[in-house]
Amino acid sequence: MTTYTTQMDAARQGIVTKQMQDVLASEAITESDLLTKMANGHIVIPANVNHTNLIGCGIGSGLRTKINVNLGVSEDCCDVEAELTKVHRSVELKADAIMDLSTFGDTQTFRKRTIEVCPAMIGTVPVYDAVARYGKNVGAITVDDFFDVVKMHAEDGVDFLTIHAGLNRTAVERLKNNPRLTHVVSRGGSLLLHWMDVNDAENPFFEHYDRLLEMCRKYDVTLSLGDGLRPGSLNDATDAAQIQELIVLGELTKRSWEADVQVMIEGPGHVPLNEVVSNMQIEKKLCHGAPFYVLGPIVTDIAPGYDHITSAIGGALAATYGADFLCYVTPAEHLRLPDQDDMKEGIIATRIAAHAADVAKGIPNAIDWDNKMSHARKELDWEKMFDLAIDPEKARAYRASSQPIDKDVCTMCGDLCAVKRSREILEKV
């Protein structure tokens, strides 16, 4: 019987796993193409061997752009049941992944309950949990402490781990020699920066990267190599520190592939609109075509309360030109922990960005959804429009709130409805 250790290892042997079958059933890609792109690292299927109810989902070249939802408990908002409700709601709203970013309380119980009920892939940031679990000052956490938490997350069934392994001493030196407006805005990056400073030591995940790879290979955990030096303002975008870290991440990517460990790269952040495309190109070049997972990017710093919009603008452009995975941003970004309404707004905005990009880059069948909606609009078939809407609930509510005299049209145009008038003339209906 042929065996394999990871999804990448299976692909390199020509083995089609259950998770690959899930991807083939939901994407317009051939088996041969999927195996080839997984073998060379251009597609990943995060699928921990202990996440038994997972429905396989692919991220990368030629596939639909995927979206992630961040949630989790914090010291100020520690309501486990509310966060579990968000997990279920995220799946209902068609999120492709959930990241548990919990930083307080019994994080393992929440994580295990999430993995148990969620068929979507799950990600975490073990550095956060190390701080929560040990209750120590950051500098007092040991290298073994960090790796014990990584092992625990892997054993629990986490499918992908954000590890800020590229923030090494060389990258820190670049940061110090090229001062920023907003310094380090990555929570994981700032924690490791603090640890390195207090201990006058190298980043443990960079120094002991082979130890990390061994754990990931054992449980088939995908590494999401974190951007600890992502820009937190337009002013800091595409600077020396960001690019230095990206160079290191590209080198770590090759080491991961040599160990049959799947990798994706995390990216910015706050980026001016005119630099988004170049950021995508630089990542694909320096990281050898590995899937790119971006936060936004947020394209202006002035819109707290509306950052789901600034993010969707950047995300649509980013995904058109290379990003494969978009992390949602909610209206609460920079302000508070998102509630369920914020979460929905963020998911819908990010799904719109992802779909717009899929149409733009010619993902097979992507535009079919738009064509069906356009046909329903031409027919003035309101029920069909609602069924096809990305948010049927909101579309129905808007329609119901303002009823026209003529039920075929809407209260915006009424008798001047161009669609109805042109149909009567051109189709004689």
Backbone torsions as a table, in degrees:
resi	resn	phi	psi	omega
1	MET	NA	128.4	-179.9
2	THR	-74.5	133.3	179.9
3	THR	-120.0	162.8	177.6
4	TYR	-147.8	159.9	-178.7
5	THR	-101.7	-39.2	-178.6
6	THR	-134.7	167.4	176.6
7	GLN	-58.8	-38.2	178.5
8	MET	-65.4	-42.8	177.8
9	ASP	-61.1	-43.7	178.7
10	ALA	-60.1	-46.0	-179.3
11	ALA	-60.6	-39.9	-179.6
12	ARG	-67.8	-22.4	175.5
13	GLN	-93.2	-2.8	-178.1
14	GLY	78.7	19.4	-179.8
15	ILE	-90.8	128.4	176.7
16	VAL	-94.8	110.8	-178.1
17	THR	-82.2	170.9	176.7
18	LYS	-59.9	-40.9	-179.6
19	GLN	-66.9	-35.8	174.8
20	MET	-65.1	-37.7	177.1
21	GLN	-61.9	-38.8	176.1
22	ASP	-59.6	-43.4	-179.3
23	VAL	-66.5	-43.8	179.6
24	LEU	-61.3	-31.5	-179.8
25	ALA	-76.2	-19.4	-174.4
26	SER	-115.2	-1.9	-176.8
27	GLU	-129.4	155.8	176.3
28	ALA	-91.7	71.0	179.9
29	ILE	-140.8	144.4	179.7
30	THR	-81.0	159.2	178.2
31	GLU	-59.6	-43.4	-179.1
32	SER	-62.5	-43.3	-179.8
33	ASP	-65.8	-40.7	179.3
34	LEU	-62.8	-47.2	-179.3
35	LEU	-61.4	-42.2	-178.9
36	THR	-64.2	-45.7	-176.8
37	LYS	-72.2	-30.0	174.4
38	MET	-72.1	-38.5	-179.8
39	ALA	-64.2	-34.6	179.9
40	ASN	-95.1	5.9	173.8
41	GLY	85.9	6.9	-177.7
42	HIS	-86.4	-11.6	170.9
43	ILE	-132.4	138.2	173.3
44	VAL	-122.4	150.0	170.1
45	ILE	-124.8	92.6	178.0
46	PRO	-61.2	118.6	-173.4
47	ALA	-157.2	84.5	177.0
48	ASN	-62.1	137.9	-178.5
49	VAL	-61.3	-21.3	-178.9
50	ASN	-96.6	2.5	174.9
51	HIS	-95.6	85.0	-165.1
52	THR	-76.3	-22.7	-179.0
53	ASN	-100.8	16.1	-177.6
54	LEU	-68.8	136.9	167.2
55	ILE	-98.4	117.1	-174.5
56	GLY	-57.5	137.9	-177.7
57	CYS	-138.7	127.0	-177.7
58	GLY	-94.8	146.7	177.9
59	ILE	-128.8	124.7	175.1
60	GLY	143.6	-160.5	-169.8
61	SER	-57.6	125.7	175.2
62	GLY	81.8	-1.8	-179.7
63	LEU	-102.4	164.4	175.3
64	ARG	-58.9	145.0	175.9
65	THR	-67.9	128.8	-177.7
66	LYS	-99.7	159.7	179.5
67	ILE	-128.5	148.8	-179.5
68	ASN	-119.5	147.3	176.0
69	VAL	-115.4	129.4	173.9
70	ASN	-93.7	136.6	173.7
71	LEU	-154.4	-174.5	-179.2
72	GLY	132.3	163.6	-176.2
73	VAL	-92.2	151.6	175.8
74	SER	-131.4	173.6	-178.7
75	GLU	-62.2	-38.3	-178.5
76	ASP	-81.1	-24.9	-179.0
77	CYS	-134.2	83.0	-173.9
78	CYS	-110.9	69.9	179.8
79	ASP	-117.3	94.2	-174.6
80	VAL	-61.7	-43.4	-177.3
81	GLU	-64.5	-37.1	177.7
82	ALA	-63.7	-39.8	179.7
83	GLU	-70.7	-34.9	176.0
84	LEU	-66.6	-35.4	174.2
85	THR	-61.6	-38.4	176.6
86	LYS	-63.4	-35.8	177.9
87	VAL	-59.1	-51.2	-179.6
88	HIS	-62.5	-41.8	-178.8
89	ARG	-66.6	-36.6	178.3
90	SER	-61.4	-42.3	178.6
91	VAL	-65.3	-42.0	177.4
92	GLU	-59.2	-36.0	-178.4
93	LEU	-86.9	9.2	171.2
94	LYS	72.2	33.7	168.2
95	ALA	-68.6	146.0	-178.0
96	ASP	-91.6	-21.0	-176.8
97	ALA	-152.4	156.4	176.4
98	ILE	-131.5	130.8	173.3
99	MET	-106.6	122.2	175.5
100	ASP	-87.7	107.9	-177.6
101	LEU	-106.5	31.5	-177.3
102	SER	-59.4	141.6	-177.5
103	THR	-131.0	11.7	-174.7
104	PHE	-155.5	150.2	173.1
105	GLY	80.1	-155.8	-178.2
106	ASP	-81.8	77.3	-174.0
107	THR	-64.8	-34.5	-177.2
108	GLN	-67.0	-41.1	179.0
109	THR	-61.3	-44.9	178.0
110	PHE	-62.4	-43.3	-179.0
111	ARG	-62.1	-45.9	-178.1
112	LYS	-67.3	-36.9	176.6
113	ARG	-66.2	-37.5	178.1
114	THR	-64.0	-47.2	-179.5
115	ILE	-63.4	-37.0	-178.1
116	GLU	-63.8	-37.0	-173.6
117	VAL	-101.3	-9.6	-169.5
118	CYS	-105.4	121.5	177.1
119	PRO	-83.6	-8.9	176.6
120	ALA	-83.4	157.0	-179.9
121	MET	-66.4	147.1	-174.8
122	ILE	-118.2	134.6	174.8
123	GLY	-123.6	157.3	176.8
124	THR	-144.8	171.0	173.8
125	VAL	-123.2	97.4	-173.6
126	PRO	-57.5	-30.0	-179.9
127	VAL	-59.9	-39.4	176.8
128	TYR	-58.1	-46.1	-174.4
129	ASP	-69.3	-30.3	177.5
130	ALA	-61.8	-40.5	178.5
131	VAL	-65.9	-44.6	-178.5
132	ALA	-67.5	-40.4	-172.1
133	ARG	-72.7	-43.4	-172.8
134	TYR	-89.8	-21.7	179.4
135	GLY	62.9	24.9	-179.9
136	LYS	-98.8	162.9	164.3
137	ASN	-61.2	146.0	-174.9
138	VAL	-53.6	-44.0	-176.9
139	GLY	-64.5	-20.9	-178.1
140	ALA	-87.0	-8.9	176.8
141	ILE	-68.8	134.6	-178.0
142	THR	-91.7	165.4	175.8
143	VAL	-58.6	-43.3	179.0
144	ASP	-64.6	-35.5	175.7
145	ASP	-57.0	-49.3	-179.4
146	PHE	-58.3	-47.1	-176.2
147	PHE	-73.3	-28.5	174.2
148	ASP	-63.3	-38.4	177.5
149	VAL	-68.4	-41.6	176.0
150	VAL	-56.8	-46.7	-179.8
151	LYS	-62.1	-41.2	179.4
152	MET	-61.1	-45.1	179.1
153	HIS	-62.7	-40.7	179.2
154	ALA	-64.9	-44.9	178.7
155	GLU	-63.8	-33.5	-179.3
156	ASP	-69.3	-21.3	177.2
157	GLY	113.3	15.7	179.1
158	VAL	-67.5	132.8	-173.8
159	ASP	-84.7	-33.5	176.1
160	PHE	-142.9	142.2	-176.7
161	LEU	-117.2	128.3	171.1
162	THR	-82.4	117.5	-179.9
163	ILE	-126.6	122.2	-177.2
164	HIS	-88.8	64.6	-173.9
165	ALA	-81.0	-15.0	-176.9
166	GLY	-85.8	-8.8	179.6
167	LEU	-84.1	74.1	-178.6
168	ASN	-97.5	-175.2	-175.1
169	ARG	-63.0	-34.7	178.6
170	THR	-64.7	-42.3	179.2
171	ALA	-65.9	-38.6	177.8
172	VAL	-63.3	-39.7	177.5
173	GLU	-62.9	-40.5	175.6
174	ARG	-59.4	-42.3	180.0
175	LEU	-61.8	-44.9	-178.0
176	LYS	-68.5	-33.0	-179.2
177	ASN	-81.5	-12.1	-179.3
178	ASN	-132.2	76.7	-173.6
179	PRO	-55.4	145.6	-177.8
180	ARG	-110.5	163.6	173.6
181	LEU	-73.9	-41.1	-174.6
182	THR	-118.1	18.2	173.3
183	HIS	51.8	-123.1	-178.1
184	VAL	-114.3	118.0	-177.6
185	VAL	-104.9	-8.9	174.3
186	SER	-72.7	126.4	-180.0
187	ARG	-63.2	-47.5	178.2
188	GLY	-64.8	-39.1	178.2
189	GLY	-63.2	-41.2	-178.9
190	SER	-68.5	-35.5	178.3
191	LEU	-64.8	-43.0	179.1
192	LEU	-70.8	-35.5	175.6
193	LEU	-59.9	-43.4	177.5
194	HIS	-61.5	-47.9	-178.6
195	TRP	-60.5	-44.9	-179.1
196	MET	-63.7	-38.8	-178.8
197	ASP	-68.4	-46.4	-178.3
198	VAL	-63.9	-39.5	-174.7
199	ASN	-95.6	-1.4	-176.8
200	ASP	46.5	52.9	-172.7
201	ALA	-138.2	164.1	176.6
202	GLU	-74.3	153.9	173.4
203	ASN	-53.3	121.9	-175.4
204	PRO	-62.9	-29.7	-179.1
205	PHE	-76.5	-25.6	172.9
206	PHE	-78.7	-46.3	-177.0
207	GLU	-65.7	-35.7	-176.7
208	HIS	-114.5	42.8	-174.2
209	TYR	-63.3	-35.3	179.0
210	ASP	-63.2	-34.3	176.8
211	ARG	-64.0	-40.5	177.3
212	LEU	-63.9	-44.8	-179.7
213	LEU	-61.7	-37.7	179.4
214	GLU	-61.4	-42.7	178.5
215	MET	-66.2	-43.4	-178.5
216	CYS	-64.3	-40.9	180.0
217	ARG	-64.6	-39.4	-177.2
218	LYS	-62.3	-39.3	-175.6
219	TYR	-106.8	4.2	-174.3
220	ASP	53.8	55.3	175.0
221	VAL	-94.1	131.5	175.6
222	THR	-82.5	133.6	175.9
223	LEU	-85.5	126.2	171.7
224	SER	-106.4	94.9	-172.1
225	LEU	-71.3	111.9	-168.7
226	GLY	-75.8	151.7	179.3
227	ASP	-99.6	78.8	-178.9
228	GLY	-62.3	-22.0	179.7
229	LEU	-111.6	31.0	175.6
230	ARG	-64.2	150.8	179.9
231	PRO	-72.8	138.0	177.1
232	GLY	-105.0	9.8	177.3
233	SER	-157.6	157.4	178.1
234	LEU	-58.4	-35.5	-177.5
235	ASN	-59.0	-32.5	-172.9
236	ASP	-95.8	0.1	-174.5
237	ALA	-66.4	142.7	173.2
238	THR	57.5	37.2	-178.5
239	ASP	-93.9	-179.9	-174.0
240	ALA	-60.8	-41.1	-178.0
241	ALA	-65.8	-43.8	179.0
242	GLN	-60.8	-45.6	-177.5
243	ILE	-70.8	-37.3	177.0
244	GLN	-58.9	-45.9	178.6
245	GLU	-62.2	-39.1	-178.9
246	LEU	-64.6	-37.0	176.2
247	ILE	-60.3	-44.8	179.1
248	VAL	-63.8	-41.8	-179.8
249	LEU	-62.4	-35.7	176.5
250	GLY	-63.8	-38.8	177.9
251	GLU	-68.2	-39.4	178.2
252	LEU	-68.2	-31.2	177.2
253	THR	-59.5	-47.3	-179.6
254	LYS	-63.0	-38.0	177.7
255	ARG	-65.1	-36.8	178.7
256	SER	-65.7	-45.9	179.7
257	TRP	-61.7	-35.4	177.2
258	GLU	-62.2	-25.0	179.4
259	ALA	-98.7	10.4	-179.0
260	ASP	64.3	25.2	178.7
261	VAL	-98.5	129.3	179.9
262	GLN	-72.9	146.7	-176.2
263	VAL	-140.2	139.9	162.3
264	MET	-129.5	159.7	-174.1
265	ILE	-112.9	133.9	177.5
266	GLU	-93.6	146.0	-174.9
267	GLY	-136.2	-177.9	-171.9
268	PRO	-63.8	151.3	26.3
269	GLY	106.3	-156.7	175.6
270	HIS	-100.4	118.5	-175.2
271	VAL	-142.0	128.5	174.4
272	PRO	-58.5	148.2	-175.6
273	LEU	-54.8	-37.9	-176.8
274	ASN	-74.8	-6.9	178.0
275	GLU	-108.9	-1.9	-176.2
276	VAL	-63.7	-48.8	-176.7
277	VAL	-62.0	-44.0	-179.6
278	SER	-63.8	-34.0	176.2
279	ASN	-63.2	-39.9	178.1
280	MET	-65.2	-43.5	-178.8
281	GLN	-65.1	-41.4	179.8
282	ILE	-62.9	-44.9	-179.9
283	GLU	-61.8	-47.2	-177.8
284	LYS	-62.2	-35.7	179.8
285	LYS	-72.3	-52.9	-174.8
286	LEU	-71.6	-26.9	-177.1
287	CYS	-108.7	18.5	165.2
288	HIS	61.5	33.6	176.6
289	GLY	82.5	8.5	177.4
290	ALA	-61.6	146.6	177.7
291	PRO	-54.4	142.7	-175.2
292	PHE	-112.6	127.6	-176.2
293	TYR	-117.0	113.1	-172.4
294	VAL	-117.8	146.8	174.4
295	LEU	-94.0	98.0	-174.2
296	GLY	90.8	-108.5	-3.6
297	PRO	-73.3	148.7	176.5
298	ILE	-78.8	127.1	-169.3
299	VAL	-103.2	2.3	170.3
300	THR	-154.2	149.1	-175.0
301	ASP	-94.9	2.8	-166.7
302	ILE	-99.9	8.4	-167.2
303	ALA	-121.4	47.7	174.2
304	PRO	-56.6	136.1	-173.9
305	GLY	96.6	-16.2	-178.9
306	TYR	-131.9	20.6	-174.3
307	ASP	-73.2	-10.2	168.6
308	HIS	-66.2	-28.4	178.6
309	ILE	-80.2	-47.6	178.8
310	THR	-60.1	-34.2	179.1
311	SER	-72.2	-40.9	-179.6
312	ALA	-65.0	-36.2	176.5
313	ILE	-61.1	-51.4	-180.0
314	GLY	-66.8	-38.3	-178.2
315	GLY	-65.0	-40.0	179.1
316	ALA	-62.2	-43.2	179.4
317	LEU	-69.2	-42.7	-179.4
318	ALA	-61.1	-45.7	-177.7
319	ALA	-69.7	-30.1	176.3
320	THR	-63.6	-33.5	-173.2
321	TYR	-113.0	23.0	170.0
322	GLY	141.9	-26.8	179.6
323	ALA	-67.7	140.9	-176.1
324	ASP	-110.2	-14.4	-169.0
325	PHE	-150.4	122.9	-178.3
326	LEU	-110.0	126.5	172.2
327	CYS	-84.5	127.3	-176.7
328	TYR	-66.4	154.6	172.2
329	VAL	-127.6	137.4	-176.8
330	THR	-107.0	170.3	174.6
331	PRO	-60.8	-18.5	-178.1
332	ALA	-85.6	-4.9	-178.8
333	GLU	-51.6	135.8	-178.4
334	HIS	73.3	-0.7	-171.7
335	LEU	-121.4	-42.8	-174.5
336	ARG	-170.6	174.2	170.6
337	LEU	-68.1	129.8	-178.3
338	PRO	-64.8	142.9	170.4
339	ASP	-94.0	-174.4	-175.3
340	GLN	-65.3	-36.3	177.7
341	ASP	-66.1	-42.4	176.4
342	ASP	-59.6	-43.3	-178.2
343	MET	-60.3	-45.1	179.5
344	LYS	-62.4	-45.2	179.7
345	GLU	-59.2	-41.3	179.6
346	GLY	-66.1	-43.3	179.8
347	ILE	-62.9	-48.1	-177.7
348	ILE	-63.7	-44.4	179.8
349	ALA	-60.8	-40.6	-178.1
350	THR	-73.3	-35.6	175.6
351	ARG	-65.3	-37.6	176.5
352	ILE	-61.8	-46.4	179.3
353	ALA	-60.0	-44.9	-178.6
354	ALA	-63.4	-43.6	-178.8
355	HIS	-68.6	-41.3	177.8
356	ALA	-58.0	-40.9	178.5
357	ALA	-67.1	-39.9	179.6
358	ASP	-61.8	-39.4	175.5
359	VAL	-63.6	-46.2	-176.1
360	ALA	-63.1	-38.1	-177.1
361	LYS	-94.8	8.8	170.6
362	GLY	74.3	32.5	174.0
363	ILE	-61.2	126.1	-176.0
364	PRO	-51.6	132.7	175.7
365	ASN	74.8	-3.3	-176.8
366	ALA	-60.3	-42.2	-175.3
367	ILE	-74.6	-11.2	-179.8
368	ASP	-58.2	-39.1	178.9
369	TRP	-59.6	-45.8	179.3
370	ASP	-63.5	-40.6	-179.3
371	ASN	-65.4	-37.3	177.4
372	LYS	-65.0	-41.1	177.6
373	MET	-64.1	-42.3	-179.7
374	SER	-63.6	-37.9	177.4
375	HIS	-64.5	-43.3	178.6
376	ALA	-62.8	-37.8	178.1
377	ARG	-66.0	-41.6	178.4
378	LYS	-61.7	-38.1	-179.4
379	GLU	-80.7	-4.4	-174.7
380	LEU	54.0	39.0	-179.9
381	ASP	-92.9	90.6	-172.6
382	TRP	-65.8	-39.6	179.5
383	GLU	-63.8	-39.3	177.8
384	LYS	-66.3	-39.3	177.5
385	MET	-60.2	-43.7	179.6
386	PHE	-63.1	-43.0	-179.4
387	ASP	-62.3	-33.9	-177.5
388	LEU	-86.9	-14.8	-175.5
389	ALA	-63.8	145.7	178.5
390	ILE	-66.7	-24.4	174.5
391	ASP	-134.1	80.4	-177.5
392	PRO	-56.5	-37.3	-177.8
393	GLU	-59.5	-46.6	-178.8
394	LYS	-69.7	-40.4	179.7
395	ALA	-62.1	-43.6	178.5
396	ARG	-63.8	-40.3	-178.5
397	ALA	-64.7	-41.6	178.1
398	TYR	-63.2	-44.9	179.6
399	ARG	-62.0	-43.7	-177.0
400	ALA	-68.2	-24.9	-175.2
401	SER	-76.4	-12.3	-176.7
402	SER	-150.9	91.6	-173.6
403	GLN	-89.9	131.4	179.1
404	PRO	-82.4	164.0	174.1
405	ILE	-65.6	-47.7	176.7
406	ASP	-90.1	112.6	-173.4
407	LYS	-66.6	-14.0	178.8
408	ASP	-73.2	-27.2	-171.4
409	VAL	-110.7	-167.7	176.3
410	CYS	-124.9	171.3	-173.9
411	THR	-78.5	-2.3	175.5
412	MET	-71.7	-47.1	-175.5
413	CYS	-112.1	-28.4	-178.9
414	GLY	56.3	-128.6	-177.3
415	ASP	-66.3	-15.0	179.6
416	LEU	-91.0	16.4	-178.5
417	CYS	-58.6	116.6	-178.2
418	ALA	-67.0	-36.4	-178.3
419	VAL	-63.9	-47.9	-179.7
420	LYS	-64.7	-43.3	-176.7
421	ARG	-64.6	-44.9	-177.4
422	SER	-69.8	-32.3	175.1
423	ARG	-63.6	-42.3	-179.7
424	GLU	-61.9	-35.3	-177.6
425	ILE	-81.0	-47.2	-172.3
426	LEU	-87.2	-26.4	-179.9
427	GLU	-113.2	-4.4	177.5
428	LYS	56.7	43.6	178.2
429	VAL	-97.4	NA	NA
